[in-house]
Amino acid sequence: MKIWQFKLKIRIMKKSFLTITLMTVVLSTFAQLPFTFDLGIKGGINTSKITTDNPSISGYNFSDFKNDVKSGYNIGLFARLGSKKIYLQPEVLYCKKNGEVAFTYLSQTYYQKISLNTIQIPVLLGFKLINLKLVSVRAFTGPAMSISLSDSNVKAAISTLSTPNTFKNNIWDWQLGGGVDVGPLTLDLRYEWGLSKLSDGNFSPTNIGFSNKGNFMTFSLGFKFI
């Protein structure tokens, strides 16, 4: 064997040994960290309040906007990855949210009913304020993107009026809440602020648009499989 070939093999062996040693140290370090992974199913109820902007258009007088609180539900899956103090929780949920807006036009009161069905994907950053063996208390916050489904609709209570289905494809909210874990059970209470418009529902025959946003309160119960 030539000298340069022998030196090359020595270099390769040294680099391989250093690489294996470094990987061993890294893996050993991560193995000792208290990382946890949970996967589960959850469902709950929500209350919705749809807010509607009052358009200012010359010749049309809209007044006395009233927003009623309506209930809906959600169901889906969640995962939780983190440590004893902090965690990341992505979710995939089917959500049904309802709302009703009353407004006055030409001295007559009309009702706009909203049914919003979405696939919602929150990504939450959580903090464990109290972390005992069987019980933990959490706080969390983060964004949520909702994909509007085709069966969402905006309807007017009067048949002579029409409000076309103009829901946005992607709707963004910000969530803030808290929760308690008892064994495999997890309970959450959260509030959602609408960051983007739900829809631009039109009031026909004048075809005047209303910009709808939503604020939601959600209570959910989940079960962790692992």
Secondary structure, DSSP 8 states (H G I E B T S, - for coil): --HHHHHHHHHHHHHHHHHHHHHHHHHHHHHHS--EEEEEEEEEEEEEEEEE----BTTB-EEEEEEE-EEEEEEEEEEEEE-SSEEEEEEEEEEEEEEEEEEEETTEEEEEEEEEEEEEEEEEEEEEEEE-SSEEEEEEEEEEEEEE-TT-EEEESSTT------B-SEEEEEEEEEEEEETTEEEEEEEEEE-S-SEEEEETTTTEEEEEEEEEEEEEEEEE--
